[in-house]
Amino acid sequence: MLTKKERFKHILDYFQQTQPVANSELQYKDPYQLVVATILSAQCTDKRVNIITPPLFEAFPTPQTLAKASQDEVFDLIKSCSYPNNKAKNLIGMANVLCDQYKGIVPSDVDELQKLPGVGRKTANVVASVIYNKPAMAVDTHVFRVSARIGLSLNSKTPLDTEKQLVKYIPEKLIPIAHHWLILHGRYVCIARKPKCNECGIKDYCKFYENSLKS
């Protein structure tokens, strides 16, 4: 039986060898666009967000232009995503705070990022790690599920608990890319309803697969 430390090492080694490059599937050109896209991605697929954002960014290319938008204008452009009313309100609020308090520049600090409307800890960690390469582990539904299933997080009840367990064992320099490894693994291999264990390169180190052999 693998120890938790051994399990982390084997899994991280595998991803380093097979996916030395792993990036967000959200499409963006600057920090402002990533904040917008990540806010929109809450309970919505990246594919849908990538359809919504081009006309949104064309209409509101900067925080300054978005700050002056009406909620109805933003709603019309994002209505095909989940919770468009709330997200429209948050996007305009985010742009206003960004302009008023940060001179339109997206902050790099996770705590500062969370002062922006619509930006919770997960979104703040995404921006801090993707844009600024900070050792911030964003825990979305994929990361939360996959970490528990493969045995990287144990008895975790909240995303914050999962985050703390992951950053304890993942070397700082790997935290930004490890976030993408876990998301992509959950999206394409370790899928929620029926994981593709036969195609999985980490099954020999996976708690779920280990337990399935016993049943």
PyMOL commands that set and color helices and strands:
alter all, ss='L'
color gray80, all
select helices_A, chain A and resi 4-18+31-40+46-59+63-67+71-78+84-102+110-113+121-132+141-150+159-169+172-188+197-199+203-205+207-214
alter helices_A, ss='H'
color red, helices_A
deselect
rebuild
show_as cartoon
